[in-house]
Every structure is written in structure tokens, then in C-alpha cells.
């Protein structure tokens, strides 16, 4: 057996070695609840889907840059690294000279590697900044596209409110009633960008419940919180949480239970919100009876729960899921308004928190020394888009749009460069995305494996897995810095993102190469980036090993800031001395700034807006398309943990026994799931953990487009990719966040021939044609 190395990933730290039966993965001993997702690495290094050599789409090699149909399944020509670097350098020069940085989109949305140096997004952005002087960037994220821009206008810094105000330790000690909108599923907190040394969330919830803390889950899915917590499940209709929150707020106002002193001293705009609750503007009070008809939650339950909020030490939590839908800003805003009425914001373990449990870094202390991070350089291009608007941008260059009140114009993108992510996983309405990608001149992808994104590219660079290179595993909310030690050489001709981009920079010229590399090898960079951490540890009088000792030991513990309530605690203690970062310095229940934008779909306060596409006669079921439990996004979908969670090799479709009986479905059946966007096949699992009228199809199945056997759908996926069914429609005119969480579908039993899966097949490779360039 080969030597054992220590390593780190987004789903935990582990030891790896090559055993007799392949790769052995053992979780780090410091992790109390290691994730099974670790095992997806087994078989990855030599999987048939690996990109082994640089490859160029044959049609691009023959005809050069230009818009074209970039069909998945088209042939590629494998070329040498020198040829690939030369082709890319020529294209960079052409676009830079003719169009400038405003014609380049540095996509690179994704989690890539836990490594802090070999981080695909940082590497490609650094390259574009040094080679082009900048690029069109994407702001916010698919996870928090509505909340990240909104919360700073309402309460303060998004990162701080989501990570550094309410801690699990304070919840364990203080919280009596935990009201969770959207849940705290372990599948989400299993993962943390940059790494996680100890999975604490489930254990913390058990302790809180054992101490007498009460959990309430508001979600259409019962296992959005662990079963052993004993939570009360409120099986709400999808997308109606705002109506429930407004009705609870109405009860507090109507019964004189709202904390008027807190609203007066710490908030602005409550009177306008109060008027809205009473229905003065649109003719109807937001009573529990009103909300019952919308949400399916009994009016008596709504009223009782509202009263309990003010009688107990209460925390109201909102998951990412709620704002990944049409009008996604509203439930975040409404929950904040409700928490303000309860009056416990800024108290330890109480008040309001956003995204707790949505990943492993929320509710933890911040590290008090710098961690190794690669500078991305300076982006001198001011153009940007909301990250989930990529298809809109590519299809409508020059069209106007607004973002947080700013008037913008979609740029005309000629060069699309992607690394570390898979838009055919996280984007919506995939037939539209394919058409949008066809509009650019050149699409470049850096990848380890032949995803649908790589198969849609013009030039594909083979990239190493993290176990094939040295790096750091670290994040600002985890108290360990890990050495990510290389286990083996890269497969084929794969290189790290740094070495791949260094080759392109060298082909551009000595100035670009020097600007990108600063004259350092990858090994030099690791030593350089480690030094600020060592110096800070030394200045604090703590053990500060030099790089060689750190690398030999495998990890070091990092000090953390004291566990406090962060800026919200400081604000509550002295709102004049520590005002919030909002326009008023207070919590904005009504925002004059947002009201001034004049948007119909997001007025200046939280309101109820029904979805534009509810279930109907053709598509009678709600679809919930959320994050998978067996993998991170779509990463390593071919891994053993991921494949074990599939049904008949397809993504699992969960539905209630009542709906299954009506549809004539049994466990293990194949079902066709369809709507106006597309169709897919999925394997059926019947469970009463999903409320009636709802089907649950997690995202993450690699896109496998094939001819529709019925010839009807715009796009047909044989593997169960949920995003062939989700609409590419922004949450609102305010933020244009992703709205892919909720959709509508029809489901029926599939009795036809079952197509062979092609998702993990590499594309066809052909020899260079006489009409093409030399390979």
C-alpha cells in the first residue's frame, strides 16, 4: 500500500491512501459526525469520465471562433498542451484587442477544490485580471441570490448576519423555541466551502432538544430537520411562507403582543408595515384565517405559534430555500419583521438568523488569524450581472436591466471562461442555457471530468483533482488549517488550474506570465501564503510552526474570536454607538430606498405575492428541487455514495403515498416528470415525509440530454436532472436571484423503453481533419 496522506475537502478532512481495492478514505479523528460524501472520492481519480488531455471541439478547430450550436455529443480533437495554450493565447489577444474586458465573462461559479491556493475561481479570476485587465463578474450566488443583496439594506452585512451573530453554543444555552423556516437538514451542514473539521450541527440540535428546547419546522418536507429532534412539522404549501409570517405578525399586533419599545428604538417603518397587516392598502387583514387558505396551516395553529414566540426565548431562522423562488426577497424580509415584533434580536441565541445550517460554517466562531488566500488581483472592468442571469445576458446583449435600483446593461460576451463549476447543474431551464452558450465566440472550460459543461465547451483543459496536488484546507469559520498533501501524480496530462493558466499566460508573453505567477512556482506560493498565518500566531504567543513542520504534522489549530452576538449584540446594547450598516442605521421594516425604486414586485416592505406559475390542470403537482444529500451540488455524481442514493440509476423522485396511489406508482418504478420547460426520467420512492401535492426531485444528476422518446419536450434528460424542469426567471426586478427551488410538474409512470445513460461517457474523439489546425 502507498503512504497515507492527510487531506481536506468541502465535506470534511480525511486520510487517503491507495489500497488493494482502490482508494481508501478514512475521516479525520476530530470529526464527530463525518459525512458519507467523503466516499464519493473512491474511484474518482481514474474514472472513465476523466478529462485526460487538452481537447478542442472539432467545429471550432476547423472554423475558428464564432457563435455555433455547441451540442453535447459533438466530437472533440485531443491536442497537446502547447497547441491548447497557443490557441487560447491567440483568442485572448483577439478578444482583448477587438472588444476588451467587457466581452469576457469569468463564470467560474462553483466550489471547485477546498484548497485555498488551487481554488479554481480564484485562479481563473486572477488570470483574467492579469491577462485582460478584468472581466464581467457575477454578483451574489445561486444559493443566496435574493438575500445577499437585500439583507444589507435591512439589517446589515450578509456574511456577518449569516455566520457571525447567532452561534450554536448560544442556542444550546439559551433558546427555548426554535422556529425554522425551510429546515436544518444535515445534508446542507455536511458541507462548508474551504473545508470543515468537525460536523457539530446534529449533535447541537440533540443537546438543545434534550435540554427542553422545542423545534418547529415549516417546510413541505419532513426530513428537512433530523427526525430524532422531535420537531413539530408544519407541512406548508410550497412558496407560501410569507403569508404564514404575515399572519403571525398580525396576531402579535392584534393582541398587543408586539414589543413596541424595540420597534421604536431599534427599527424604522413599522407603522407602514402595521398598516399593510391590517389591509389598509389592499382591503384585507392578514389574519390566520386568511393565511390558512393559502398555506394549508390551520388558523388556530398559526395563532398559537405566534403567541408562543413572545412567551419564550425564541430564535427565528430562515433557510436559503425560501428565497430561491419567485419573490424570494419577501420571506426573508417578513421573517425579519416578525422577529423585530418579538423584540429579541441581539440577545444571545435569540432573535433572527439567516442561513443557519445551510452550510457548516454558520453559527460558529471566526478565526482570529489570517488564513492562506490567493489574491485575485484587481478587476478593472465595472460591468457585472446577477450570477443567475447568465442566460439572460448571453441571449440579450445590450438589453437594460436593474439591480438593487441601479440601471445596467447586459454586456456583449464573446469569450466565456469557466472553471470549478457546472452550470448544467445549478442553472435553470437547461434548453435555454444551451442556446445561450451557443451565442458566444469561444467557450473555455477547465475540468477534471467530462460534465455537460465540458462537453458544451470549445476548448477543455484537463485539471487535476485535489489529491493530485498540494494545498491548504481552511476557512474563516473553522478552527483548523489542514495540509492537503498530494497522494499521487495527476491522471493523463492533467495539470492544476495554476499550472494550466501559467502555460496560457506564458504563451501570451513574459509580461502576462510575470503578472500572473509573480515568478513563483506552486510550491513557492504555498510557503508564501502560509507565512502571514505563522506570523500572526507568533505575535499572539501561540505555537507557530514553520512551514516544514506544519506540513509534516498535517494540521494546526487556529485561535478564534470570542463567541459573541456580533454586530447585532453591539447594536442592541448601544444603537447610537453601534448603528447598523443600513441607510437608517436601524432595522428597516420599511425601506424608503427600496420603495423609491418603484418596483411592483418588491415594494418597500414585506408583502404577500402568489407565484405566477402555480400548479394547474396540466401540471398539478408542486416540484421541490433542492440540494442533494449524497453529493455536493453535482460533484462526483458517479461516486458510490451518490449512486447508492439513486433509484434504477436515476435521480430519486420522492412523493406522498396518496399521490402515488392516485398516479398508480410504486417504489422502484420509473416516472416521467414533465412541464412546459422539459421532461426527465426519475426513479420513484414513496414516502410520507413529503406532503401531499408535492414531489421532491433533488438536483445534482449530471445532465444527460437525449431525444425525447415521445417527441414532445423541449429538452429530455434520461438521468433526472431537475433543472430541465425549473424556470429561468429571476426572483424579482430587485435582485434577479435564482428561483429554481419551486416549480410545477406532471408525473406519470414510464412504461416505454428505458434509454441507456450517457451522462458519464466522454465525448467522441476524432483525429484532426485536413481542414483543421495541427494538433
C-alpha positions, 0 to 999 in steps of 0.5 A: 500500500502507498503512504497515507496522506492527510487531506481536506475537502468541502465535506470534511478532512480525511486520510487517503491512501491507495489500497488493494481495492482502490482508494481508501478514505478514512475521516479525520479523528476530530470529526464527530459526525463525518459525512458519507460524501467523503466516499464519493472520492473512491474511484474518482481519480481514474474514472472513465469520465476523466478529462485526460488531455487538452481537447478542442471541439472539432467545429471550432478547430476547423472554423475558428471562433464564432457563435455555433450550436455547441451540442453535447455529443459533438466530437472533440480533437485531443491536442497537446498542451502547447497547441491548447495554450497557443490557441487560447493565447491567440483568442485572448489577444483577439478578444482583448484587442477587438472588444476588451474586458467587457466581452469576457465573462469569468463564470467560474461559479462553483466550489471547485477544490477546498484548497485555498491556493488551487481554488479554481475561481480564484485562479481563473479570476486572477488570470483574467485580471492579469491577462485582460485587465478584468472581466464581467463578474457575477454578483451574489450566488445561486444559493443566496441570490435574493438575500445577499443583496437585500439583507444589507439594506435591512439589517446589515452585512450578509456574511456577518448576519449569516455566520457571525451573530447567532452561534450554536453554543448560544442556542444550546444555552439559551433558546427555548423555541426554535422556529425554522423556516425551510429546515436544518437538514444535515445534508446542507451542514455536511458541507462548508466551502474551504473545508470543515473539521468537525460536523457539530450541527446534529449533535447541537440540535440533540443537546438543545432538544434534550435540554427542553428546547422545542423545534418547529419546522415549516417546510413541505418536507419532513426530513428537512430537520433530523427526525430524532429532534422531535420537531413539530412539522408544519407541512406548508404549501410550497412558496407560501411562507410569507403569508404564514409570517404575515399572519403571525405578525398580525396576531402579535399586533392584534393582541398587543403582543408586539414589543413596541419599545424595540420597534421604536428604538431599534427599527424604522417603518413599522407603522407602514408595515402595521398598516399593510397587516391590517389591509389598509392598502389592499382591503384585507387583514392578514389574519390566520384565517386568511393565511390558512387558505393559502398555506394549508396551516390551520388558523388556530395553529398559526395563532398559537405559534405566534403567541408562543414566540413572545412567551419564550426565548425564541430564535427565528431562522430562515433557510436559503430555500425560501428565497430561491423562488419567485419573490424570494426577497419577501420571506426573508424580509417578513421573517425579519419583521416578525422577529423585530415584533418579538423584540429579541434580536441581539440577545444571545441565541435569540432573535433572527438568523439567516442561513443557519445550517445551510452550510457548516460554517454558520453559527460558529466562531471566526478565526482570529488569524489570517488564513492562506488566500490567493489574491485575485488581483484587481478587476478593472472592468465595472460591468457585472450581472446577477450570477443567475442571469447568465442566460439572460445576458448571453441571449440579450446583449445590450438589453437594460436591466436593474439591480438593487435600483441601479440601471445596467446593461447586459454586456456583449460576451464573446469569450466565456471562461469557466472553471470549478463549476457546472452550470448544467447543474445549478442553472435553470431551464437547461434548453435555454442555457444551451442556446445561450452558450451557443451565442458566444465566440469561444467557450473555455472550460477547465475540468477534471471530468467530462460534465455537460459543461465540458462537453458544451465547451470549445476548448477543455483543459484537463485539471487535476483533482485535489489529491493530485496536488498540494494545498491548504484546507481552511476557512474563516469559520473553522478552527483548523488549517489542514495540509492537503498533501498530494497522494499521487501524480495527476491522471493523463496530462492533467495539470492544476488550474495554476499550472494550466493558466501559467502555460496560457499566460506564458504563451501570451508573453513574459509580461502576462506570465510575470503578472500572473505567477509573480515568478513563483512556482506552486510550491513557492506560493504555498510557503508564501501564503502560509507565512502571514498565518505563522506570523500572526500566531507568533505575535499572539504567543501561540505555537507557530510552526514553520512551514516544514513542520506544519506540513509534516504534522498535517494540521494546526489549530487556529485561535478564534474570536470570542463567541459573541452576538456580533454586530447585532449584540453591539447594536442592541446594547448601544444603537447610537454607538453601534448603528447598523450598516443600513441607510437608517442605521436601524432595522428597516421594516420599511425601506424608503430606498427600496420603495423609491425604486418603484418596483411592483414586485418588491415594494418597500416592505414585506408583502404577500405575492402568489407565484405566477406559475402555480400548479394547474390542470396540466401540471398539478403537482408542486416540484421541490428541487433542492440540494442533494444529500449524497453529493455536493451540488453535482460533484462526483455524481458517479461516486458510490455514495451518490449512486447508492442514493439513486433509484434504477440509476436515476435521480430519486423522485420522492412523493406522498403515498396518496399521490402515488396511489392516485398516479398508480406508482410504486417504489422502484418504478420509473416516472416521467416528470414533465412541464412546459420547460422539459421532461426527465426520467426519475426513479420513484420512492414513496414516502410520507415525509413529503406532503401531499401535492408535492414531489421532491426531485433533488438536483445534482444528476449530471445532465444527460440530454437525449431525444425525447422518446415521445417527441414532445419536450423541449429538452429530455434528460434520461438521468433526472436532472431537475433543472430541465424542469425549473424556470429561468426567471429571476426572483424579482426586478430587485435582485434577479436571484435564482428561483429554481427551488419551486416549480410545477410538474406532471408525473406519470409512470414510464412504461416505454423503453428505458434509454441507456445513460450517457451522462458519464461517457466522454465525448467522441474523439476524432483525429484532426481533419485536413481542414483543421489546425495541427494538433 
